[in-house]
């Protein structure tokens, strides 16, 4: 199978990401390993959002809640002395999936702006729940005392090991996402986005399909949250504030809605611009905002659309 | 910058039904009353059947959540809001 132009872009970017720790070690700049690990974690979250936003047409404005749930799962488990990574990385997506099941069950009854607002409402509830967890630091957040423990061979306390750990998750999820999108399930999801009434008339129970997609996206974002807790060794309610949901949404739009690799580019562009501009001025958002407007105005599918326009046959 | 007002305004519009001015007016009063009442009475109310410390903890959290719980409940029962504009 010949790679499309977008496939080539994805492979080149992933190869570049794989080389980051080597280059950082050679340039004696270990700071970049952490920065790019952060980029990839948000890329995972953004790709999971794009699965329901781009392919399902469901604009969820509460995606940061799952990031927080995943992070708090790791934080609370290690607070109680359970440091096994296998437990952490099973509980985090399971808890996020359970939350997504409840939230999706209620939210998917509505559509359009109402759907956006109800997902926002739920994420605000989760946020205030986090604030009220006084035992776990409440508003001030919770220090994660130890990294998830995967035995002595995979020591996440080593930044380079953690980096490749995150990288592996990103690659696996991109491949998995590609399969989901091309499967019968994924095609149904896209059909329901383009013509909901017709899919219903054809006899497909689209509510169940959408709920399944919503739960998958939640679980993957929960995993990203668990990775984030391992990277920063700190979780606080601020990682599920609604502005964070907006940031993830912005990464997806910036990179390209409805593309698998676009959100990765979007996350990279957003976070790298943030780190460069923030060094320059504390009002970095004043520069990022107009840039976002320009990208949205001039490219229908974001940065990926600028680099590799969609071939005419789709 | 004005984020809290922005979000509550969205909540009001959605509860009232998007496109309905009468709905926005009534929902604004409703949201204001629920929020203020939650902050004033929820903690003493919870203290009636919980320990003082638990009420001190849960009260303010529930009070901040109250308008979102209201919105979720309204949308669950009436997905178009309380007063959807006619003719659509």
Interface residues (C-beta under 8 A of the other chain):
Chain A: X106 X109 X110 X111 X113 X114 X117 X118 X120 X121 X122 X124 X125 X128 X129 X131 X132 X134 X242 X243
Chain B: X3 X7 X10 X11 X14 X18 X57 X58 X60 X61 X64 X65 X68 X69 X71 X72 X75 X76 X79 X80 X81
